[in-house]
Amino acid sequence: MTFIVWAVIAYVLGSIPFGLVIAKSLCGTDPRLDGSKNTGATNVARLCGTTYGVATLALDVLKGLLPVAFAALWIESDMALSLIGLAAILGHAFSCFMRFKGGKAVATTVGVFLALATWGAIIAAVLCLLVVWLSGHVSMGSLTLALALPVCMVLTGNFAIVPMALMVMVLLFWRHKENIHRLARGEENPWLKKE
């Protein structure tokens, strides 16, 4: 019963569209209608400014991290905790507050894995940021994170989390399918547009 309660809490918290709330309430724009039409931190930063994008990023990370971290106070099973984390990620991607539509869940994924396997998540996140810096594309970094997570779970000995990491990898690639097509055509917008 404890597992079910925490899974529901994680899903509902993951469903909160912080990017949409911040963009609409603080800068009067709907990120679902402008830019990349995504409610994530990258689009919010482009539409509203870096400060709002960073706030969105932080809140999206926390909504993945907090339910797993608090659930770990009652639940010891890594498998159960990974499923609670997956519920938060699915909440972001299929939000009950947005008719089961949502964002790409990268930041929430980072939060979940920081709670589950801190060092593995940090390594994957550093690789993600390195690729964003080298390529100029957040989507490239996100795909790198997706690929790195299962490997980092193995390398850090978190074998019970590997199945969930593989599921998340597939989900992130599916959520980035349009970005992948644009990257292949050379049409993906860089993080910072050159003047």
N, CA and C atoms as an extended XYZ file, in Angstrom:
585
Properties=species:S:1:pos:R:3:atomname:S:1:resname:S:1:resid:I:1 pbc="F F F"
N         0.830       -1.206        0.000 N   MET     1
C         0.000        0.000        0.000 CA  MET     1
C         0.868        1.262        0.000 C   MET     1
N         1.963        1.242        0.782 N   THR     2
C         2.869        2.397        0.823 CA  THR     2
C         3.425        2.700       -0.558 C   THR     2
N         3.803        1.645       -1.301 N   PHE     3
C         4.335        1.820       -2.651 CA  PHE     3
C         3.310        2.513       -3.551 C   PHE     3
N         2.057        2.056       -3.496 N   ILE     4
C         1.014        2.633       -4.357 CA  ILE     4
C         0.806        4.110       -4.032 C   ILE     4
N         0.769        4.433       -2.744 N   VAL     5
C         0.573        5.826       -2.331 CA  VAL     5
C         1.699        6.707       -2.877 C   VAL     5
N         2.936        6.259       -2.732 N   TRP     6
C         4.058        7.067       -3.202 CA  TRP     6
C         4.102        7.152       -4.723 C   TRP     6
N         3.689        6.085       -5.400 N   ALA     7
C         3.645        6.122       -6.863 CA  ALA     7
C         2.626        7.150       -7.344 C   ALA     7
N         1.466        7.205       -6.680 N   VAL     8
C         0.437        8.190       -7.041 CA  VAL     8
C         0.927        9.604       -6.749 C   VAL     8
N         1.537        9.798       -5.580 N   ILE     9
C         2.081       11.114       -5.233 CA  ILE     9
C         3.121       11.542       -6.270 C   ILE     9
N         4.002       10.610       -6.645 N   ALA    10
C         5.051       10.916       -7.621 CA  ALA    10
C         4.458       11.294       -8.967 C   ALA    10
N         3.428       10.547       -9.392 N   TYR    11
C         2.794       10.854      -10.683 CA  TYR    11
C         2.136       12.228      -10.671 C   TYR    11
N         1.386       12.525       -9.618 N   VAL    12
C         0.685       13.812       -9.541 CA  VAL    12
C         1.676       14.970       -9.456 C   VAL    12
N         2.713       14.818       -8.629 N   LEU    13
C         3.726       15.866       -8.532 CA  LEU    13
C         4.455       16.029       -9.859 C   LEU    13
N         4.781       14.899      -10.502 N   GLY    14
C         5.426       14.968      -11.812 CA  GLY    14
C         4.557       15.634      -12.862 C   GLY    14
N         3.248       15.560      -12.675 N   SER    15
C         2.306       16.132      -13.653 CA  SER    15
C         2.211       17.652      -13.601 C   SER    15
N         2.672       18.261      -12.503 N   ILE    16
C         2.553       19.720      -12.384 CA  ILE    16
C         3.405       20.387      -13.467 C   ILE    16
N         2.787       21.136      -14.385 N   PRO    17
C         3.526       21.748      -15.505 CA  PRO    17
C         4.142       23.093      -15.107 C   PRO    17
N         5.246       23.028      -14.373 N   PHE    18
C         5.840       24.255      -13.852 CA  PHE    18
C         6.208       25.243      -14.967 C   PHE    18
N         6.677       24.735      -16.095 N   GLY    19
C         7.020       25.627      -17.209 CA  GLY    19
C         5.820       26.413      -17.700 C   GLY    19
N         4.685       25.738      -17.801 N   LEU    20
C         3.453       26.397      -18.235 CA  LEU    20
C         3.008       27.430      -17.207 C   LEU    20
N         3.040       27.053      -15.924 N   VAL    21
C         2.638       27.966      -14.854 CA  VAL    21
C         3.518       29.215      -14.840 C   VAL    21
N         4.826       29.025      -14.922 N   ILE    22
C         5.765       30.151      -14.883 CA  ILE    22
C         5.600       31.041      -16.105 C   ILE    22
N         5.533       30.444      -17.281 N   ALA    23
C         5.446       31.235      -18.511 CA  ALA    23
C         4.137       32.025      -18.584 C   ALA    23
N         3.026       31.394      -18.208 N   LYS    24
C         1.742       32.081      -18.310 CA  LYS    24
C         1.566       33.135      -17.217 C   LYS    24
N         1.981       32.818      -16.004 N   SER    25
C         1.719       33.731      -14.889 CA  SER    25
C         2.750       34.850      -14.787 C   SER    25
N         3.999       34.589      -15.176 N   LEU    26
C         5.049       35.582      -14.984 CA  LEU    26
C         5.472       36.323      -16.248 C   LEU    26
N         5.244       35.727      -17.414 N   CYS    27
C         5.598       36.490      -18.624 CA  CYS    27
C         4.512       36.468      -19.684 C   CYS    27
N         3.317       36.006      -19.315 N   GLY    28
C         2.153       36.167      -20.178 CA  GLY    28
C         2.191       35.451      -21.505 C   GLY    28
N         2.868       34.304      -21.562 N   THR    29
C         2.903       33.555      -22.811 CA  THR    29
C         2.641       32.083      -22.535 C   THR    29
N         2.090       31.410      -23.524 N   ASP    30
C         1.811       29.979      -23.397 CA  ASP    30
C         2.867       29.218      -24.193 C   ASP    30
N         3.791       28.513      -23.513 N   PRO    31
C         4.863       27.827      -24.230 CA  PRO    31
C         4.373       26.705      -25.129 C   PRO    31
N         3.129       26.288      -24.963 N   ARG    32
C         2.572       25.253      -25.837 CA  ARG    32
C         2.226       25.808      -27.216 C   ARG    32
N         2.177       27.151      -27.309 N   LEU    33
C         1.780       27.790      -28.568 CA  LEU    33
C         2.930       28.498      -29.269 C   LEU    33
N         4.052       28.701      -28.561 N   ASP    34
C         5.172       29.460      -29.122 CA  ASP    34
C         6.462       28.656      -29.051 C   ASP    34
N         7.447       29.093      -29.838 N   GLY    35
C         8.757       28.443      -29.838 CA  GLY    35
C         8.653       26.999      -30.271 C   GLY    35
N         9.230       26.104      -29.462 N   SER    36
C         9.184       24.677      -29.785 CA  SER    36
C         7.877       24.033      -29.335 C   SER    36
N         6.995       24.855      -28.745 N   LYS    37
C         5.686       24.395      -28.262 CA  LYS    37
C         5.824       23.329      -27.170 C   LYS    37
N         6.872       23.473      -26.375 N   ASN    38
C         7.140       22.549      -25.282 CA  ASN    38
C         7.137       23.327      -23.972 C   ASN    38
N         6.728       22.678      -22.894 N   THR    39
C         6.648       23.366      -21.604 CA  THR    39
C         7.935       23.247      -20.794 C   THR    39
N         8.985       22.711      -21.382 N   GLY    40
C        10.236       22.508      -20.667 CA  GLY    40
C        11.070       23.767      -20.508 C   GLY    40
N        12.161       23.613      -19.767 N   ALA    41
C        13.011       24.749      -19.405 CA  ALA    41
C        13.624       25.442      -20.619 C   ALA    41
N        14.013       24.676      -21.639 N   THR    42
C        14.657       25.283      -22.806 CA  THR    42
C        13.726       26.247      -23.513 C   THR    42
N        12.487       25.821      -23.752 N   ASN    43
C        11.538       26.687      -24.440 CA  ASN    43
C        11.138       27.880      -23.576 C   ASN    43
N        10.966       27.650      -22.270 N   VAL    44
C        10.629       28.756      -21.369 CA  VAL    44
C        11.762       29.783      -21.356 C   VAL    44
N        13.011       29.310      -21.352 N   ALA    45
C        14.152       30.231      -21.372 CA  ALA    45
C        14.181       31.042      -22.655 C   ALA    45
N        13.879       30.412      -23.772 N   ARG    46
C        13.874       31.129      -25.057 CA  ARG    46
C        12.770       32.171      -25.107 C   ARG    46
N        11.597       31.823      -24.569 N   LEU    47
C        10.445       32.710      -24.659 CA  LEU    47
C        10.433       33.796      -23.581 C   LEU    47
N        10.902       33.448      -22.376 N   CYS    48
C        10.744       34.348      -21.231 CA  CYS    48
C        12.052       34.856      -20.651 C   CYS    48
N        13.158       34.223      -20.989 N   GLY    49
C        14.442       34.628      -20.435 CA  GLY    49
C        15.071       33.524      -19.594 C   GLY    49
N        16.381       33.622      -19.421 N   THR    50
C        17.146       32.578      -18.741 CA  THR    50
C        16.683       32.340      -17.304 C   THR    50
N        16.360       33.416      -16.585 N   THR    51
C        15.941       33.262      -15.186 CA  THR    51
C        14.724       32.365      -15.056 C   THR    51
N        13.736       32.572      -15.921 N   TYR    52
C        12.532       31.754      -15.888 CA  TYR    52
C        12.827       30.322      -16.323 C   TYR    52
N        13.733       30.182      -17.286 N   GLY    53
C        14.126       28.849      -17.721 CA  GLY    53
C        14.820       28.075      -16.613 C   GLY    53
N        15.710       28.743      -15.889 N   VAL    54
C        16.416       28.093      -14.772 CA  VAL    54
C        15.433       27.711      -13.667 C   VAL    54
N        14.465       28.585      -13.390 N   ALA    55
C        13.449       28.275      -12.373 CA  ALA    55
C        12.647       27.041      -12.780 C   ALA    55
N        12.268       26.968      -14.047 N   THR    56
C        11.543       25.803      -14.557 CA  THR    56
C        12.390       24.550      -14.422 C   THR    56
N        13.656       24.648      -14.801 N   LEU    57
C        14.571       23.516      -14.707 CA  LEU    57
C        14.675       23.013      -13.269 C   LEU    57
N        14.860       23.926      -12.331 N   ALA    58
C        15.020       23.549      -10.927 CA  ALA    58
C        13.769       22.859      -10.392 C   ALA    58
N        12.609       23.410      -10.708 N   LEU    59
C        11.360       22.825      -10.215 CA  LEU    59
C        11.091       21.464      -10.851 C   LEU    59
N        11.422       21.327      -12.133 N   ASP    60
C        11.222       20.035      -12.798 CA  ASP    60
C        12.177       18.974      -12.252 C   ASP    60
N        13.392       19.370      -11.899 N   VAL    61
C        14.320       18.434      -11.260 CA  VAL    61
C        13.776       18.018       -9.895 C   VAL    61
N        13.319       18.991       -9.118 N   LEU    62
C        12.835       18.706       -7.764 CA  LEU    62
C        11.615       17.796       -7.756 C   LEU    62
N        10.742       17.932       -8.750 N   LYS    63
C         9.540       17.084       -8.730 CA  LYS    63
C         9.866       15.637       -9.074 C   LYS    63
N        11.062       15.393       -9.596 N   GLY    64
C        11.526       14.015       -9.757 CA  GLY    64
C        12.288       13.539       -8.540 C   GLY    64
N        13.085       14.428       -7.965 N   LEU    65
C        13.939       14.067       -6.836 CA  LEU    65
C        13.158       13.850       -5.543 C   LEU    65
N        12.266       14.779       -5.204 N   LEU    66
C        11.623       14.770       -3.885 CA  LEU    66
C        10.759       13.539       -3.593 C   LEU    66
N         9.884       13.123       -4.505 N   PRO    67
C         9.063       11.955       -4.147 CA  PRO    67
C         9.889       10.691       -3.944 C   PRO    67
N        10.944       10.525       -4.732 N   VAL    68
C        11.795        9.341       -4.571 CA  VAL    68
C        12.585        9.430       -3.268 C   VAL    68
N        13.125       10.600       -2.982 N   ALA    69
C        13.920       10.784       -1.761 CA  ALA    69
C        13.066       10.568       -0.511 C   ALA    69
N        11.857       11.078       -0.505 N   PHE    70
C        10.991       10.897        0.663 CA  PHE    70
C        10.464        9.467        0.751 C   PHE    70
N        10.149        8.871       -0.400 N   ALA    71
C         9.676        7.480       -0.380 CA  ALA    71
C        10.746        6.551        0.173 C   ALA    71
N        12.015        6.895       -0.074 N   ALA    72
C        13.128        6.064        0.404 CA  ALA    72
C        13.196        6.009        1.930 C   ALA    72
N        12.523        6.917        2.612 N   LEU    73
C        12.480        6.880        4.070 CA  LEU    73
C        11.606        5.730        4.573 C   LEU    73
N        10.684        5.229        3.728 N   TRP    74
C         9.785        4.152        4.100 CA  TRP    74
C        10.017        2.874        3.293 C   TRP    74
N        10.587        3.027        2.109 N   ILE    75
C        10.741        1.890        1.203 CA  ILE    75
C        12.230        1.634        0.955 C   ILE    75
N        12.652        0.385        1.107 N   GLU    76
C        14.064        0.054        0.934 CA  GLU    76
C        14.375       -0.544       -0.436 C   GLU    76
N        13.388       -1.082       -1.097 N   SER    77
C        13.611       -1.762       -2.371 CA  SER    77
C        13.993       -0.777       -3.480 C   SER    77
N        15.163       -0.988       -4.086 N   ASP    78
C        15.585       -0.143       -5.207 CA  ASP    78
C        14.633       -0.276       -6.387 C   ASP    78
N        14.119       -1.481       -6.605 N   MET    79
C        13.175       -1.701       -7.702 CA  MET    79
C        11.899       -0.893       -7.481 C   MET    79
N        11.359       -0.924       -6.271 N   ALA    80
C        10.141       -0.167       -5.964 CA  ALA    80
C        10.393        1.328       -6.098 C   ALA    80
N        11.531        1.795       -5.609 N   LEU    81
C        11.855        3.221       -5.709 CA  LEU    81
C        12.030        3.640       -7.161 C   LEU    81
N        12.608        2.764       -7.977 N   SER    82
C        12.780        3.107       -9.390 CA  SER    82
C        11.433        3.229      -10.086 C   SER    82
N        10.458        2.403       -9.678 N   LEU    83
C         9.118        2.496      -10.267 CA  LEU    83
C         8.400        3.761       -9.807 C   LEU    83
N         8.641        4.171       -8.563 N   ILE    84
C         8.089        5.440       -8.084 CA  ILE    84
C         8.689        6.590       -8.896 C   ILE    84
N         9.988        6.518       -9.157 N   GLY    85
C        10.640        7.516      -10.007 CA  GLY    85
C        10.066        7.522      -11.405 C   GLY    85
N         9.813        6.342      -11.937 N   LEU    86
C         9.214        6.242      -13.276 CA  LEU    86
C         7.841        6.900      -13.304 C   LEU    86
N         7.086        6.773      -12.212 N   ALA    87
C         5.766        7.419      -12.132 CA  ALA    87
C         5.891        8.936      -12.239 C   ALA    87
N         6.916        9.508      -11.593 N   ALA    88
C         7.132       10.961      -11.688 CA  ALA    88
C         7.480       11.369      -13.110 C   ALA    88
N         8.330       10.577      -13.769 N   ILE    89
C         8.731       10.868      -15.151 CA  ILE    89
C         7.533       10.783      -16.084 C   ILE    89
N         6.715        9.750      -15.902 N   LEU    90
C         5.517        9.600      -16.737 CA  LEU    90
C         4.522       10.718      -16.460 C   LEU    90
N         4.485       11.199      -15.219 N   GLY    91
C         3.624       12.333      -14.907 CA  GLY    91
C         4.005       13.559      -15.709 C   GLY    91
N         5.312       13.814      -15.826 N   HIS    92
C         5.754       14.966      -16.609 CA  HIS    92
C         5.425       14.776      -18.091 C   HIS    92
N         5.656       13.585      -18.603 N   ALA    93
C         5.439       13.327      -20.031 CA  ALA    93
C         3.960       13.234      -20.394 C   ALA    93
N         3.141       12.760      -19.448 N   PHE    94
C         1.698       12.568      -19.694 CA  PHE    94
C         0.930       13.155      -18.511 C   PHE    94
N         0.916       14.472      -18.438 N   SER    95
C         0.376       15.176      -17.280 CA  SER    95
C        -1.142       15.071      -17.178 C   SER    95
N        -1.606       14.707      -15.988 N   CYS    96
C        -3.053       14.664      -15.757 CA  CYS    96
C        -3.655       16.062      -15.746 C   CYS    96
N        -2.824       17.089      -15.650 N   PHE    97
C        -3.298       18.475      -15.660 CA  PHE    97
C        -3.307       19.076      -17.068 C   PHE    97
N        -2.785       18.338      -18.056 N   MET    98
C        -2.746       18.840      -19.435 CA  MET    98
C        -3.298       17.794      -20.405 C   MET    98
N        -4.362       17.117      -19.980 N   ARG    99
C        -5.029       16.114      -20.809 CA  ARG    99
C        -4.047       15.038      -21.276 C   ARG    99
N        -3.176       14.665      -20.369 N   PHE   100
C        -2.205       13.597      -20.576 CA  PHE   100
C        -1.212       13.889      -21.704 C   PHE   100
N        -0.966       15.186      -21.902 N   LYS   101
C         0.135       15.626      -22.739 CA  LYS   101
C         1.180       16.213      -21.798 C   LYS   101
N         2.374       16.448      -22.288 N   GLY   102
C         3.392       16.983      -21.394 CA  GLY   102
C         4.707       17.236      -22.072 C   GLY   102
N         5.736       17.364      -21.266 N   GLY   103
C         7.062       17.688      -21.772 CA  GLY   103
C         7.887       16.453      -22.058 C   GLY   103
N         9.170       16.677      -22.277 N   LYS   104
C        10.060       15.584      -22.670 CA  LYS   104
C        10.684       14.876      -21.476 C   LYS   104
N        10.527       15.444      -20.299 N   ALA   105
C        10.845       14.775      -19.028 CA  ALA   105
C        12.331       14.618      -18.733 C   ALA   105
N        13.181       15.387      -19.385 N   VAL   106
C        14.618       15.248      -19.158 CA  VAL   106
C        14.998       15.721      -17.757 C   VAL   106
N        14.562       16.921      -17.371 N   ALA   107
C        14.921       17.455      -16.060 CA  ALA   107
C        14.357       16.596      -14.934 C   ALA   107
N        13.124       16.127      -15.096 N   THR   108
C        12.519       15.264      -14.086 CA  THR   108
C        13.278       13.940      -13.992 C   THR   108
N        13.731       13.434      -15.121 N   THR   109
C        14.558       12.227      -15.140 CA  THR   109
C        15.835       12.432      -14.339 C   THR   109
N        16.478       13.573      -14.529 N   VAL   110
C        17.703       13.879      -13.778 CA  VAL   110
C        17.405       13.872      -12.277 C   VAL   110
N        16.308       14.493      -11.883 N   GLY   111
C        15.941       14.527      -10.471 CA  GLY   111
C        15.723       13.145       -9.896 C   GLY   111
N        15.009       12.306      -10.633 N   VAL   112
C        14.746       10.940      -10.176 CA  VAL   112
C        16.047       10.176       -9.965 C   VAL   112
N        16.951       10.260      -10.938 N   PHE   113
C        18.192        9.496      -10.838 CA  PHE   113
C        19.158       10.081       -9.811 C   PHE   113
N        19.064       11.374       -9.558 N   LEU   114
C        19.861       11.941       -8.468 CA  LEU   114
C        19.458       11.321       -7.132 C   LEU   114
N        18.172       11.048       -6.972 N   ALA   115
C        17.692       10.424       -5.740 CA  ALA   115
C        18.022        8.934       -5.690 C   ALA   115
N        17.967        8.270       -6.850 N   LEU   116
C        18.176        6.822       -6.894 CA  LEU   116
C        19.650        6.432       -6.861 C   LEU   116
N        20.452        7.125       -7.640 N   ALA   117
C        21.867        6.758       -7.812 CA  ALA   117
C        22.645        8.036       -8.111 C   ALA   117
N        22.986        8.758       -7.066 N   THR   118
C        23.503       10.121       -7.198 CA  THR   118
C        24.716       10.210       -8.115 C   THR   118
N        25.730        9.374       -7.884 N   TRP   119
C        26.956        9.500       -8.678 CA  TRP   119
C        26.745        9.126      -10.137 C   TRP   119
N        25.964        8.095      -10.381 N   GLY   120
C        25.662        7.728      -11.763 CA  GLY   120
C        24.919        8.838      -12.487 C   GLY   120
N        23.977        9.475      -11.776 N   ALA   121
C        23.217       10.584      -12.363 CA  ALA   121
C        24.121       11.775      -12.643 C   ALA   121
N        25.050       12.056      -11.725 N   ILE   122
C        25.961       13.193      -11.923 CA  ILE   122
C        26.842       12.965      -13.152 C   ILE   122
N        27.366       11.746      -13.298 N   ILE   123
C        28.205       11.439      -14.464 CA  ILE   123
C        27.418       11.630      -15.754 C   ILE   123
N        26.187       11.092      -15.791 N   ALA   124
C        25.350       11.219      -16.987 CA  ALA   124
C        25.014       12.681      -17.271 C   ALA   124
N        24.732       13.453      -16.215 N   ALA   125
C        24.396       14.867      -16.385 CA  ALA   125
C        25.593       15.664      -16.896 C   ALA   125
N        26.786       15.345      -16.402 N   VAL   126
C        27.995       16.030      -16.878 CA  VAL   126
C        28.213       15.738      -18.365 C   VAL   126
N        28.022       14.497      -18.771 N   LEU   127
C        28.143       14.145      -20.195 CA  LEU   127
C        27.116       14.909      -21.026 C   LEU   127
N        25.893       15.021      -20.496 N   CYS   128
C        24.833       15.779      -21.169 CA  CYS   128
C        25.251       17.234      -21.374 C   CYS   128
N        25.726       17.871      -20.315 N   LEU   129
C        26.132       19.281      -20.398 CA  LEU   129
C        27.322       19.467      -21.330 C   LEU   129
N        28.245       18.515      -21.322 N   LEU   130
C        29.409       18.588      -22.207 CA  LEU   130
C        28.981       18.554      -23.672 C   LEU   130
N        28.032       17.673      -23.987 N   VAL   131
C        27.550       17.570      -25.365 CA  VAL   131
C        26.776       18.827      -25.761 C   VAL   131
N        25.976       19.388      -24.834 N   VAL   132
C        25.272       20.646      -25.132 CA  VAL   132
C        26.289       21.746      -25.435 C   VAL   132
N        27.343       21.829      -24.626 N   TRP   133
C        28.379       22.858      -24.814 CA  TRP   133
C        29.106       22.676      -26.143 C   TRP   133
N        29.425       21.434      -26.497 N   LEU   134
C        30.175       21.169      -27.731 CA  LEU   134
C        29.307       21.306      -28.978 C   LEU   134
N        28.049       20.870      -28.886 N   SER   135
C        27.187       20.855      -30.071 CA  SER   135
C        26.309       22.096      -30.194 C   SER   135
N        26.004       22.717      -29.045 N   GLY   136
C        25.081       23.849      -29.052 CA  GLY   136
C        23.623       23.432      -29.047 C   GLY   136
N        23.367       22.123      -28.986 N   HIS   137
C        21.991       21.621      -29.044 CA  HIS   137
C        21.614       20.922      -27.744 C   HIS   137
N        20.578       21.425      -27.080 N   VAL   138
C        20.094       20.788      -25.859 CA  VAL   138
C        19.583       19.385      -26.154 C   VAL   138
N        18.959       19.208      -27.308 N   SER   139
C        18.425       17.891      -27.661 CA  SER   139
C        19.535       16.848      -27.762 C   SER   139
N        20.691       17.217      -28.278 N   MET   140
C        21.822       16.291      -28.349 CA  MET   140
C        22.271       15.891      -26.950 C   MET   140
N        22.308       16.867      -26.052 N   GLY   141
C        22.656       16.567      -24.672 CA  GLY   141
C        21.638       15.647      -24.018 C   GLY   141
N        20.369       15.888      -24.294 N   SER   142
C        19.306       15.066      -23.709 CA  SER   142
C        19.400       13.615      -24.186 C   SER   142
N        19.680       13.427      -25.464 N   LEU   143
C        19.823       12.076      -26.008 CA  LEU   143
C        21.061       11.394      -25.438 C   LEU   143
N        22.110       12.173      -25.218 N   THR   144
C        23.314       11.635      -24.583 CA  THR   144
C        22.998       11.167      -23.163 C   THR   144
N        22.239       11.974      -22.430 N   LEU   145
C        21.822       11.592      -21.082 CA  LEU   145
C        21.050       10.277      -21.112 C   LEU   145
N        20.121       10.166      -22.061 N   ALA   146
C        19.304        8.953      -22.168 CA  ALA   146
C        20.176        7.719      -22.389 C   ALA   146
N        21.164        7.837      -23.262 N   LEU   147
C        22.064        6.718      -23.542 CA  LEU   147
C        22.997        6.418      -22.376 C   LEU   147
N        23.418        7.474      -21.687 N   ALA   148
C        24.406        7.323      -20.617 CA  ALA   148
C        23.819        6.716      -19.350 C   ALA   148
N        22.552        6.966      -19.065 N   LEU   149
C        21.988        6.531      -17.787 CA  LEU   149
C        22.094        5.022      -17.541 C   LEU   149
N        21.672        4.159      -18.486 N   PRO   150
C        21.813        2.720      -18.216 CA  PRO   150
C        23.270        2.308      -18.007 C   PRO   150
N        24.163        2.882      -18.805 N   VAL   151
C        25.582        2.557      -18.681 CA  VAL   151
C        26.113        2.999      -17.318 C   VAL   151
N        25.740        4.206      -16.911 N   CYS   152
C        26.204        4.732      -15.619 CA  CYS   152
C        25.636        3.943      -14.456 C   CYS   152
N        24.424        3.423      -14.602 N   MET   153
C        23.862        2.588      -13.543 CA  MET   153
C        24.675        1.302      -13.384 C   MET   153
N        25.091        0.722      -14.499 N   VAL   154
C        25.919       -0.486      -14.444 CA  VAL   154
C        27.283       -0.168      -13.841 C   VAL   154
N        27.895        0.920      -14.320 N   LEU   155
C        29.243        1.274      -13.864 CA  LEU   155
C        29.291        1.599      -12.375 C   LEU   155
N        28.195        2.129      -11.832 N   THR   156
C        28.164        2.475      -10.404 CA  THR   156
C        27.538        1.383       -9.552 C   THR   156
N        27.258        0.230      -10.170 N   GLY   157
C        26.763       -0.917       -9.414 CA  GLY   157
C        25.298       -0.876       -9.033 C   GLY   157
N        24.517       -0.004       -9.668 N   ASN   158
C        23.081        0.104       -9.363 CA  ASN   158
C        22.278       -0.768      -10.336 C   ASN   158
N        22.524       -2.078      -10.251 N   PHE   159
C        21.960       -2.995      -11.235 CA  PHE   159
C        20.437       -3.087      -11.173 C   PHE   159
N        19.853       -2.899       -9.999 N   ALA   160
C        18.392       -2.995       -9.862 CA  ALA   160
C        17.677       -1.871      -10.606 C   ALA   160
N        18.402       -0.794      -10.879 N   ILE   161
C        17.798        0.373      -11.536 CA  ILE   161
C        17.959        0.313      -13.058 C   ILE   161
N        18.787       -0.605      -13.545 N   VAL   162
C        19.067       -0.681      -14.985 CA  VAL   162
C        17.805       -0.882      -15.822 C   VAL   162
N        16.874       -1.801      -15.446 N   PRO   163
C        15.663       -1.954      -16.278 CA  PRO   163
C        14.886       -0.644      -16.438 C   PRO   163
N        14.729        0.103      -15.334 N   MET   164
C        14.020        1.381      -15.417 CA  MET   164
C        14.797        2.365      -16.271 C   MET   164
N        16.129        2.375      -16.148 N   ALA   165
C        16.950        3.279      -16.950 CA  ALA   165
C        16.789        2.984      -18.444 C   ALA   165
N        16.667        1.714      -18.788 N   LEU   166
C        16.456        1.337      -20.195 CA  LEU   166
C        15.080        1.800      -20.680 C   LEU   166
N        14.064        1.663      -19.825 N   MET   167
C        12.720        2.140      -20.194 CA  MET   167
C        12.720        3.651      -20.395 C   MET   167
N        13.406        4.358      -19.511 N   VAL   168
C        13.477        5.815      -19.624 CA  VAL   168
C        14.245        6.210      -20.882 C   VAL   168
N        15.289        5.474      -21.208 N   MET   169
C        16.042        5.757      -22.433 CA  MET   169
C        15.126        5.686      -23.659 C   MET   169
N        14.318        4.643      -23.731 N   VAL   170
C        13.385        4.499      -24.851 CA  VAL   170
C        12.373        5.648      -24.860 C   VAL   170
N        11.840        5.984      -23.677 N   LEU   171
C        10.868        7.081      -23.571 CA  LEU   171
C        11.470        8.402      -24.039 C   LEU   171
N        12.701        8.708      -23.598 N   LEU   172
C        13.324        9.976      -23.967 CA  LEU   172
C        13.598       10.046      -25.462 C   LEU   172
N        14.029        8.935      -26.043 N   PHE   173
C        14.239        8.934      -27.498 CA  PHE   173
C        12.921        9.130      -28.227 C   PHE   173
N        11.856        8.503      -27.739 N   TRP   174
C        10.550        8.661      -28.382 CA  TRP   174
C        10.055       10.095      -28.250 C   TRP   174
N        10.227       10.704      -27.077 N   ARG   175
C         9.789       12.086      -26.871 CA  ARG   175
C        10.618       13.070      -27.692 C   ARG   175
N        11.807       12.658      -28.114 N   HIS   176
C        12.693       13.535      -28.900 CA  HIS   176
C        12.694       13.168      -30.388 C   HIS   176
N        11.702       12.403      -30.828 N   LYS   177
C        11.732       11.936      -32.217 CA  LYS   177
C        11.734       13.083      -33.223 C   LYS   177
N        10.995       14.156      -32.937 N   GLU   178
C        10.999       15.299      -33.856 CA  GLU   178
C        12.358       15.999      -33.860 C   GLU   178
N        12.976       16.091      -32.673 N   ASN   179
C        14.311       16.686      -32.589 CA  ASN   179
C        15.314       15.855      -33.388 C   ASN   179
N        15.185       14.542      -33.304 N   ILE   180
C        16.093       13.644      -34.030 CA  ILE   180
C        15.964       13.880      -35.531 C   ILE   180
N        14.724       14.022      -36.013 N   HIS   181
C        14.508       14.291      -37.439 CA  HIS   181
C        15.121       15.636      -37.839 C   HIS   181
N        14.941       16.659      -36.983 N   ARG   182
C        15.508       17.977      -37.294 CA  ARG   182
C        17.034       17.944      -37.262 C   ARG   182
N        17.603       17.219      -36.304 N   LEU   183
C        19.064       17.081      -36.248 CA  LEU   183
C        19.583       16.408      -37.510 C   LEU   183
N        18.877       15.388      -37.974 N   ALA   184
C        19.293       14.670      -39.176 CA  ALA   184
C        19.249       15.564      -40.411 C   ALA   184
N        18.290       16.510      -40.415 N   ARG   185
C        18.163       17.434      -41.550 CA  ARG   185
C        18.993       18.701      -41.373 C   ARG   185
N        19.633       18.840      -40.219 N   GLY   186
C        20.412       20.049      -39.941 CA  GLY   186
C        19.547       21.259      -39.662 C   GLY   186
N        18.318       21.031      -39.175 N   GLU   187
C        17.374       22.122      -38.957 CA  GLU   187
C        17.082       22.399      -37.481 C   GLU   187
N        17.774       21.703      -36.583 N   GLU   188
C        17.531       21.890      -35.146 CA  GLU   188
C        18.094       23.230      -34.699 C   GLU   188
N        17.299       23.990      -33.949 N   ASN   189
C        17.754       25.275      -33.438 CA  ASN   189
C        18.788       25.083      -32.340 C   ASN   189
N        19.901       25.816      -32.376 N   PRO   190
C        20.886       25.728      -31.298 CA  PRO   190
C        20.345       26.386      -30.037 C   PRO   190
N        20.968       26.066      -28.892 N   TRP   191
C        20.575       26.640      -27.617 CA  TRP   191
C        20.702       28.149      -27.644 C   TRP   191
N        21.837       28.640      -28.116 N   LEU   192
C        22.048       30.083      -28.251 CA  LEU   192
C        22.164       30.427      -29.726 C   LEU   192
N        21.207       31.186      -30.225 N   LYS   193
C        21.252       31.558      -31.637 CA  LYS   193
C        22.323       32.606      -31.870 C   LYS   193
N        23.082       32.391      -32.936 N   LYS   194
C        24.124       33.345      -33.295 CA  LYS   194
C        23.526       34.565      -33.947 C   LYS   194
N        24.077       35.735      -33.588 N   GLU   195
C        23.573       36.979      -34.170 CA  GLU   195
C        24.037       37.097      -35.622 C   GLU   195
